[in-house]
Amino acid sequence: MAMRLLALTFLGAIASHPLSAQDYPNRVVRVIVPLAVGGGGDIFARALAEELKNDLGQPFVVENRSGAAENIGTRACAEAPPDGYTVCIVSQEPIVYNQLLFASIPFNPDKDLAPIVNLFINVAVVAINSSHKVKSLNEMIAYAKAHPGALSYGTFSFPLEQLMAKLNRENGIDIAKVPFRGGGELANAMLSNSAPVGAVGVSNVLPFIEAGQFTALAVNGDKRLDILPDVPTISELRNGEKFPPSWFGMFAPIGTPRPITEKLAEASQVAMARPAFRDKMFKPRGIAPVVMKLDEFRKFIAEDRAIAERLVKESGFQPK
């Protein structure tokens, strides 16, 4: 009898932690996005979730858990059961930067989260509400000097926050940072002039640039964007100085069975390779796909964290 109970217990453990992803998923999968509705990361997550639903046969439902520099939503993902039915799509910030910028965060990105797939590189643009008649970074600096306190900005990128801090220091100006929960919220603040400047993913503000409501001043990619060919890179304007773009990736709670993360990685890459998806989500939005998953993605994160450590150290930033 004891042997029978032991065998049943063993079989139950196998059932609760599947060794095969053949039957996965068989119910709704929750996709946590630690940003507000309407931003570039949220829009991408919803488009990918629709593709995964069609391919894998179960709903992938996006749940926005914004706040605290993405720490709230990322913690919710890290603390979820590691059964494959909660994943998250998060930016570089809570995975690489936040542990360097806060005295403590409520999760360990290395020990609590399993990298699945790197989704895209998020090139950002420094842009300003066009009512200020500013056409370049130098003109923005001149405007800030002539109108003290008139300009403020938002960003979700530590490197671009350092760019703005350098511009302030070098030129004796004070363009203050204002916190936002997502790119859509920041774009609305730029429209209303409550925060006229944004250093934000191109996808969040491209329609407003094209409509003439925002003026693009610089991008932080390695080269100019095809969709903004007249906008210089920050490197061009700053004698080779770089403030690298961010990225977005998919993660699962640590302990999620490897066959499941492999299936999600493969399905995500298949979806992102479709011409219709690329034409809708990549080309017109100024973001670049990344072919990187699982162990290769984990190695990339380690390398990116080393870069982040150098940038934070050079900035003199003290965790708060």
Secondary structure per residue as TSV (DSSP state, phi and psi in degrees):
chain	resnum	aa	ss	phi	psi
A	1	M	-	360.0	-43.3
A	2	A	H	-61.4	-40.8
A	3	M	H	-64.1	-36.9
A	4	R	H	-65.6	-43.0
A	5	L	H	-63.2	-39.3
A	6	L	H	-63.6	-42.0
A	7	A	H	-64.4	-41.6
A	8	L	H	-64.8	-39.7
A	9	T	H	-62.3	-43.1
A	10	F	H	-62.4	-43.3
A	11	L	H	-65.4	-36.0
A	12	G	H	-65.1	-37.8
A	13	A	H	-64.7	-39.8
A	14	I	H	-63.6	-41.0
A	15	A	H	-64.4	-37.1
A	16	S	H	-80.9	-18.7
A	17	H	S	-129.4	79.6
A	18	P	-	-60.2	137.3
A	19	L	S	-85.9	-13.3
A	20	S	-	-124.8	144.4
A	21	A	-	-97.8	16.6
A	22	Q	T	-57.5	-41.6
A	23	D	T	-96.1	5.8
A	24	Y	-	-92.3	137.1
A	25	P	-	-89.8	154.9
A	26	N	S	-120.9	13.0
A	27	R	S	-158.7	-177.1
A	28	V	-	-61.5	137.9
A	29	V	E	-107.2	128.6
A	30	R	E	-89.1	131.5
A	31	V	E	-115.7	104.0
A	32	I	E	-82.9	129.6
A	33	V	E	-119.0	116.9
A	34	P	S	-83.0	30.5
A	35	L	S	-130.2	163.4
A	36	A	-	-70.6	159.8
A	37	V	T	-62.5	139.7
A	38	G	T	100.8	-11.6
A	39	G	S	-79.9	173.8
A	40	G	H	-61.2	-42.8
A	41	G	H	-64.8	-39.5
A	42	D	H	-65.8	-44.6
A	43	I	H	-62.1	-43.6
A	44	F	H	-63.0	-44.9
A	45	A	H	-59.4	-40.0
A	46	R	H	-68.7	-38.1
A	47	A	H	-66.7	-42.8
A	48	L	H	-67.1	-39.4
A	49	A	H	-59.5	-38.2
A	50	E	H	-65.3	-41.3
A	51	E	H	-63.5	-43.8
A	52	L	H	-65.5	-37.5
A	53	K	H	-60.2	-46.3
A	54	N	H	-64.7	-38.3
A	55	D	H	-80.8	-37.1
A	56	L	H	-103.6	-6.7
A	57	G	S	83.3	9.0
A	58	Q	S	-136.2	150.6
A	59	P	-	-62.4	138.0
A	60	F	E	-111.3	106.9
A	61	V	E	-103.5	120.6
A	62	V	E	-78.7	132.5
A	63	E	E	-124.4	117.0
A	64	N	E	-85.7	124.8
A	65	R	-	-131.2	78.2
A	66	S	-	-88.4	164.7
A	67	G	-	120.6	158.4
A	68	A	G	55.3	46.7
A	69	A	G	56.2	40.1
A	70	E	G	75.8	1.5
A	71	N	H	-69.4	-32.5
A	72	I	H	-64.7	-53.4
A	73	G	H	-66.9	-37.8
A	74	T	H	-66.9	-37.2
A	75	R	H	-63.1	-42.6
A	76	A	H	-59.5	-37.6
A	77	C	H	-68.3	-46.4
A	78	A	H	-62.0	-32.0
A	79	E	T	-91.8	-1.4
A	80	A	S	-74.3	157.6
A	81	P	-	-58.3	137.0
A	82	P	S	-84.6	60.7
A	83	D	S	-114.3	4.5
A	84	G	S	89.7	-2.8
A	85	Y	S	-102.5	7.3
A	86	T	E	-135.7	125.4
A	87	V	E	-130.6	171.2
A	88	C	E	-141.0	150.6
A	89	I	E	-116.8	110.0
A	90	V	E	-129.4	161.6
A	91	S	E	-86.0	177.8
A	92	Q	H	-59.2	-30.0
A	93	E	I	-58.7	-55.6
A	94	P	I	-72.7	-16.5
A	95	I	I	-88.2	-35.8
A	96	V	I	-114.1	-44.5
A	97	Y	I	-94.3	-37.2
A	98	N	H	-62.0	-33.6
A	99	Q	H	-68.9	-15.5
A	100	L	H	-94.4	-18.6
A	101	L	H	-104.2	-16.1
A	102	F	S	-117.3	147.2
A	103	A	S	-60.9	-32.7
A	104	S	-	-156.9	150.0
A	105	I	-	-129.6	154.4
A	106	P	S	-83.3	24.1
A	107	F	S	-161.1	162.4
A	108	N	-	-111.8	112.1
A	109	P	T	-61.8	-25.3
A	110	D	T	-81.3	-41.1
A	111	K	T	-94.7	-16.9
A	112	D	S	-109.6	-11.4
A	113	L	E	-131.7	136.8
A	114	A	E	-104.0	118.5
A	115	P	E	-64.3	134.3
A	116	I	E	-107.3	-59.6
A	117	V	E	-155.6	136.3
A	118	N	E	-80.3	128.2
A	119	L	E	-95.9	-49.6
A	120	F	E	-163.0	155.8
A	121	I	E	-89.8	129.6
A	122	N	E	-105.4	87.5
A	123	V	-	-66.3	135.1
A	124	A	E	-108.8	159.4
A	125	V	E	-127.1	140.1
A	126	V	E	-90.5	117.9
A	127	A	E	-135.4	160.2
A	128	I	E	-140.0	148.0
A	129	N	E	-55.5	127.4
A	130	S	G	-67.2	-14.1
A	131	S	G	-63.3	-17.8
A	132	H	G	-84.2	-4.4
A	133	K	-	58.7	34.9
A	134	V	-	-100.8	131.6
A	135	K	-	-116.0	-6.0
A	136	S	S	-155.0	167.9
A	137	L	H	-60.3	-40.3
A	138	N	H	-63.9	-38.2
A	139	E	H	-68.6	-33.8
A	140	M	H	-63.9	-41.9
A	141	I	H	-61.6	-45.2
A	142	A	H	-62.3	-39.5
A	143	Y	H	-64.4	-43.2
A	144	A	H	-63.5	-35.3
A	145	K	H	-67.3	-40.9
A	146	A	H	-77.5	-22.2
A	147	H	S	-130.5	72.3
A	148	P	T	-56.1	132.5
A	149	G	T	81.5	-1.9
A	150	A	-	-80.9	-24.7
A	151	L	-	-110.8	140.3
A	152	S	E	-138.7	167.5
A	153	Y	E	-144.1	164.4
A	154	G	E	-130.3	147.9
A	155	T	E	-158.8	158.2
A	156	F	S	-115.6	8.5
A	157	S	-	-112.4	120.8
A	158	F	H	-60.8	-45.4
A	159	P	H	-56.5	-40.0
A	160	L	H	-75.4	-27.3
A	161	E	H	-63.4	-37.5
A	162	Q	H	-69.4	-34.7
A	163	L	H	-58.9	-48.5
A	164	M	H	-64.6	-37.4
A	165	A	H	-63.9	-39.7
A	166	K	H	-65.0	-43.5
A	167	L	H	-59.8	-40.4
A	168	N	H	-62.4	-49.4
A	169	R	H	-65.1	-46.7
A	170	E	H	-67.1	-27.0
A	171	N	H	-116.8	3.8
A	172	G	T	63.6	38.1
A	173	I	-	-117.3	173.5
A	174	D	-	-141.6	81.3
A	175	I	-	-92.6	103.4
A	176	A	E	-80.7	144.7
A	177	K	E	-82.3	138.2
A	178	V	-	-119.1	132.4
A	179	P	-	-78.4	144.4
A	180	F	-	-137.5	159.3
A	181	R	S	-92.8	-16.0
A	182	G	S	-170.2	166.0
A	183	G	H	-64.8	-33.6
A	184	G	H	-64.6	-41.7
A	185	E	H	-64.3	-42.3
A	186	L	H	-63.5	-43.0
A	187	A	H	-59.4	-39.1
A	188	N	H	-65.6	-37.7
A	189	A	H	-66.8	-36.7
A	190	M	H	-65.3	-39.9
A	191	L	H	-62.9	-40.4
A	192	S	H	-83.1	-6.0
A	193	N	T	71.2	12.5
A	194	S	S	-74.9	-24.3
A	195	A	S	-143.0	88.3
A	196	P	-	-65.6	-21.4
A	197	V	E	-111.9	139.2
A	198	G	E	-132.3	138.1
A	199	A	E	-114.3	89.0
A	200	V	E	-143.4	159.4
A	201	G	E	-52.1	135.3
A	202	V	H	-53.7	-38.6
A	203	S	H	-61.0	-24.8
A	204	N	H	-74.8	-26.6
A	205	V	H	-126.4	-1.1
A	206	L	H	-55.9	-44.3
A	207	P	H	-58.5	-34.9
A	208	F	H	-75.7	-32.1
A	209	I	H	-66.3	-46.0
A	210	E	H	-64.3	-30.6
A	211	A	T	-83.8	-4.3
A	212	G	T	83.9	6.9
A	213	Q	S	-81.5	-30.0
A	214	F	E	-119.2	149.7
A	215	T	E	-110.4	123.1
A	216	A	E	-80.8	130.6
A	217	L	E	-107.4	-34.4
A	218	A	E	-167.3	154.4
A	219	V	E	-120.5	157.3
A	220	N	-	-106.5	23.9
A	221	G	S	-81.2	174.2
A	222	D	S	-72.1	-22.0
A	223	K	S	-147.1	168.5
A	224	R	-	-64.2	150.0
A	225	L	B	-85.2	142.3
A	226	D	T	-60.6	-32.4
A	227	I	T	-82.2	-12.9
A	228	L	B	-134.9	61.9
A	229	P	T	-65.7	-21.6
A	230	D	T	-92.1	-0.2
A	231	V	S	-96.6	119.6
A	232	P	-	-72.0	159.5
A	233	T	B	-80.4	157.7
A	234	I	H	-60.7	-36.5
A	235	S	H	-60.2	-40.3
A	236	E	H	-60.5	-42.1
A	237	L	H	-80.5	-20.2
A	238	R	T	-118.7	33.0
A	239	N	T	53.3	47.3
A	240	G	T	88.2	-5.2
A	241	E	-	-66.9	136.2
A	242	K	-	-118.8	141.7
A	243	F	-	-129.1	87.3
A	244	P	-	-62.1	151.9
A	245	P	-	-70.2	162.4
A	246	S	E	-88.4	-179.5
A	247	W	E	-145.3	161.9
A	248	F	E	-122.9	139.3
A	249	G	E	-139.0	165.8
A	250	M	E	-103.1	135.9
A	251	F	E	-132.8	162.1
A	252	A	E	-132.9	159.4
A	253	P	E	-57.3	141.1
A	254	I	T	-59.5	141.1
A	255	G	T	98.3	-9.2
A	256	T	-	-60.0	130.5
A	257	P	-	-53.7	135.5
A	258	R	H	-55.4	-41.5
A	259	P	H	-58.5	-31.9
A	260	I	H	-73.2	-45.2
A	261	T	H	-65.1	-34.2
A	262	E	H	-64.4	-41.3
A	263	K	H	-65.8	-41.6
A	264	L	H	-65.7	-41.1
A	265	A	H	-62.2	-46.9
A	266	E	H	-64.6	-44.8
A	267	A	H	-63.5	-38.5
A	268	S	H	-65.1	-43.2
A	269	Q	H	-68.1	-37.2
A	270	V	H	-61.5	-44.7
A	271	A	H	-62.7	-44.0
A	272	M	H	-73.0	-17.3
A	273	A	H	-83.5	-11.0
A	274	R	S	-67.2	132.5
A	275	P	H	-54.8	-40.5
A	276	A	H	-64.3	-39.8
A	277	F	H	-67.1	-45.3
A	278	R	H	-61.8	-42.2
A	279	D	H	-65.5	-28.8
A	280	K	H	-90.0	-41.5
A	281	M	H	-103.9	-19.6
A	282	F	T	-107.9	-65.5
A	283	K	G	-55.3	-49.6
A	284	P	G	-81.8	-1.1
A	285	R	G	-112.8	0.4
A	286	G	T	71.2	24.2
A	287	I	E	-117.4	152.4
A	288	A	E	-116.4	130.7
A	289	P	E	-67.9	154.8
A	290	V	E	-126.3	130.7
A	291	V	E	-98.7	85.9
A	292	M	E	-157.8	127.9
A	293	K	E	-146.1	161.0
A	294	L	H	48.6	-119.3
A	295	D	H	-64.7	-36.1
A	296	E	H	-65.3	-39.8
A	297	F	H	-64.5	-42.5
A	298	R	H	-60.2	-42.0
A	299	K	H	-63.9	-41.6
A	300	F	H	-59.7	-42.0
A	301	I	H	-61.7	-42.7
A	302	A	H	-61.3	-41.3
A	303	E	H	-67.9	-39.6
A	304	D	H	-67.5	-34.9
A	305	R	H	-66.0	-35.3
A	306	A	H	-63.1	-39.7
A	307	I	H	-64.0	-43.4
A	308	A	H	-61.3	-41.9
A	309	E	H	-60.4	-40.1
A	310	R	H	-65.5	-44.9
A	311	L	H	-63.0	-42.4
A	312	V	H	-67.1	-41.4
A	313	K	H	-62.7	-45.0
A	314	E	H	-63.9	-30.5
A	315	S	H	-74.7	-21.1
A	316	G	T	77.4	11.7
A	317	F	-	-65.0	137.2
A	318	Q	-	-109.7	125.9
A	319	P	-	-55.0	146.2
A	320	K	-	-123.0	360.0
